[in-house]
């Protein structure tokens, strides 16, 4: 969804009994007046809800009250909240974050559950609360639903990991986040990279392409990623595209890996830098074509899917 009016006709075809809005963030600002307008567009999902249906909303999000009011205005009879907020109906009690998975303790509509989530990142742990809340509302067995989350795997371009065989011996880990990007998902991906296991001499390397459709706020939002780079202790950053030039200019000299206006020209620079023990995360909007770098690295360094979270060995 990147325009108002896109969700309503689709949801009226599907007629869901349970609808989830995971979050509302400043994305596609080129086509919206502000984040409130994005919330209103996402609220179109309420228009096709079956009578007696439920909505699941993120209580941690700045647009929760706006969405809640809209749902009530449309006559939604049950509104369930999720998040870390203590008032959440599906509440995160505790989470232990690991390189490739998480251990989650939560209260889901009054029932406590502890489960392994097969994907890393606090943002994914929060999203899993919405999944379990929806499953419970649909009448599923909560214990079985939570158990099944250990088997979940990232979709293509959304966190899939591969082990790269580095010339001269040793391995590096490639994290493919190339399908899309916005400021919120970029920050989440950098956090996951910051927690990634590396070898004794390994580095955490971010290869970042432009985040598109941000309108006049684009340059500022790209430059602002430097704060996440610092917080997550990313060692080396490669920037791709005219908007990412704003991040490149903000980076300290020691963190600058390389810059290019296009993915094809950046790939050789990234490939030349990779050494045993590294963890490399590649992310950008689909239009920035960061997938070409992923594909090229997989050809240069044949490897295999990363099956566990053990530290890559240098």
N, C-alpha and C positions, 0 to 999 in steps of 0.2 A: 504494500500500500504506500503510494507516495502522492496521492491526490484525494481530496474529499469526494465522496460519492462512489468510491470503488467498492467498499465493503457491503453496503446495504443491499444491492441486488444479489450479491453472492449469498449472504446469510439468509435472505428470504427464499433462496433455492434450497438451502441445506436444512433450515429450521431446527437448530440445535436445542437440546434440552439443557445443556450446560455450556456456557461461554466463558473463556478466559482472556483477560488482557494482562499480559505479563508485566509490561512497563510502558511508560510514555516518556520519550527522550527527545532532545532537540535534533531531530534528523529530518531530511527532506525539507529544510527550512526555505529552500528556493521556491517551494510551492505552497508554503503556509505562512500566515501572518505571525505565528508564534507557537509556543508549545501548547497553549490552550486550544488552538485550532487543531493541532494534531490529536489532542485528547478527544475533541468533538468528533473528528473523523473516525477514530477508533471506536467511539461509543455507538457508531452505526451498527455494530454487532448486536446491540440490544434490540434493534428493530425487528429482527427475524426470530427472536427467541420464542420457543413454544410456550403457550400459557402454562404457568406453574413452574417454569424453568428457573435456573439459578445462574448467577454470574459470579465469577471469581476474580477479585481485584487485588492489586498489590498495595497493601497499606503503607509500605515504606515510600511509595512514590509520591511526588509533589502533586500529582493530579488525582489522587485517590478521592478526595471529597468531591471534586467536580464530576468524576465518573459516577460516584455513588449517587449524587443528586440527579444526574441524568437518568440513571437506571430506575430510580424511584419515580421520577416523573413519567416514565414510560410504563409504569405498573409492574416492574419486576418484583416478584414476591419474595425472593430470597437472594440476598447479597452476602457472599462469603469473602472474607479478607484473608490474605496470606502475607507473610514477611517476618522480619525480626521484631517488629513492633509488638509490645506486650499485649496489645489489644487484638492482635490478629487471631482469627479463628483457626487458621493453620499456621502455627508459630514455630519458628526456629528456636530451639532451646540451646543447642550447641552444634558446632561443626568442627571437625578436624580435617584440615586441608592437606592433601598429599600431592605429589607431582602429577599423578595420572588418575586420581580418584578422590573421593571424600567420604568420611564417615559422618552421618547426620543423625542427630537426636532431635525429634520434633513432636509437637502436639498437634494432631490433625483432628479437628472438630471434637476435641475432648478425649482422644485416644492417643497415648504416647507410643511412638515407634522409634526404633533405632535401625538404621539401614546403611548399606554401602551404596554409594552412587558411582556408577562407572565412568563418570567424567569429572575432571577437576574444576576448581573455581567456586568461590562463594556465590557468584551469580547463578551458577547452575544448581547449587544447593537450594537457593531461594526459589528458583523455578520449579524444582522438584516438589516443593510444598504445594504449589498450584496443581501439579499433576495429581498428587495424592488426594487433595481436596476434591478435585473433579471426579476422580475414581470413586471416592466415598459417596459423593452425591449421586453418582450413577448406579450405586448399589454394589460396587465391587468389594471383594474381601480386601481390607486395608493391609493386612499382614502379607498376603500374597502379592498385592500391588507394590508394596515397598520392597519386598524381596526381589521382584523382577527388575528393579532399577539398578541392581548390580550388573546386569547384562547390557545396559544401554551403552551405545557407542556413538561418537560424533558423526554427523552427516558429512558428506564430502565437502571439503573446503571450510569446515567449521570446527577445526580442532583435531583432525585426523593426524596421527603421529606415525612417522616412518623412521626406521634406523638406516642411516647412510653409512656405507662402508668407505672409510677415508683411505686414500692412497698412503701406503707405508704402514698400514695396520691401524686398528682402532675404529671406533664408531662415533658418529654424531647423531643427534636427534633432530628431525625436521618436524615442525608443527605447522600444518597447513590450515591457515585461517583466511585463505584467499578469496572466499566466495563473496564477502561483502564487508563493509566497515562503516561505522559511525562513531562519534566521540565516546559514547557509553560502551559499545562493544570493543572499541580499541583499548579503552582503559581496562576492561575486563581481561582481554587477551594479554595485555602487558603484565597484569597481575599473575596470570597463569604462567607466563614465561618466567617471571621473577621467582616462582616457586618450583620451576623445572629443575630436575636433577642434572648436574653436569659432572664431568670427569675431573681429575686432579688439576688439570691445566685448562679445563674447559671454560667457555664464556657463554653468556646469555646474549644472543644477537637478535635484534629486531630489524626486520626488513619491511618497511612501511610504504604503502602507496596512498595516493590521494583518496580522501573521503569526499565523495561528490554530493551534489545537490544540497549544499549547506548555505547557499546564498551569500549575502554580504558578510556573514559571520565566519565564513570558511577560513580565511587567513588566521584569524585570532584563535579559532578552535584547533587548528593544526599546530600553531606555535605553542598552545597550551598543553599539548601532550608532553612537553618537556618535564613537567612536574611529575607525571606518572613514570617517566623514564628514570627520574631521580629516586622516587619512592620505592620502585620495584627493583632498583639496583641493576638496571640493564647495562651491560658492559660496552656494547657496540651497536650503533644504529646506522642503517642504510636507508636513504630516503629516495623516493621515486615520484616525480611529477611536480608541476609548478606550485601546487598548494603545499606539498610537503617541504618545499623550499623554506617555508616559514618555520618549520620545526628544525630543519638543518641549520638555519641561521641562529636558532636559540640554543642549540646543543653546545656543550663545552667541547673544546678541541679534542680531548681525550676520548670522547664517546663517538666522534665522527668516523664512520666506516667508509662511506662513499655516497655520492649523490649523482643522479642522472634524471633527465626529464622523461625517460621512458624505460619500461621494464626490460626490454631486450638489451639495452646498453648497460643496465645495472647488473644483470645476472653474472657476467664474467668477473666483476669486482667481488661479488658475494662469494662465488665459487672459489676464487683464489684465496680467500681469507679463511675458509672452513678448515678446522683441524680437529683431531680426535678429542672427544670430550665436550664439544660444543653443543648447545641447544639453540636452534635457529627457528624463529617464528616469523612467518610471512603473512601479511594482512594488508588489505586495501579494498576499496569499492570494486565491484565487478568490472566497471569501466576502466579501472587503472591497470587491468590485465596482469595482476600479480601472479595469477595461475601459471603464466608462461615461465616465471622464475622457478616455481615449484616443479613443473614438468622438466625443465632443463637440469635442475639439481638432481632429480631422481634418475635421469639418464647418465649424468656424470658420475654419480656415486650410487651404483646399484645397491639396494639393501632389501629390507623387509619391513613389514608392519611392526611397530613397537608394541609388544604384547604385555609389558609390565612396566612398573615405575622404577625399576632399579637404575641406579646412576649409570650413565654411559661410561664405558671404560676407555681411558686414554692409553 
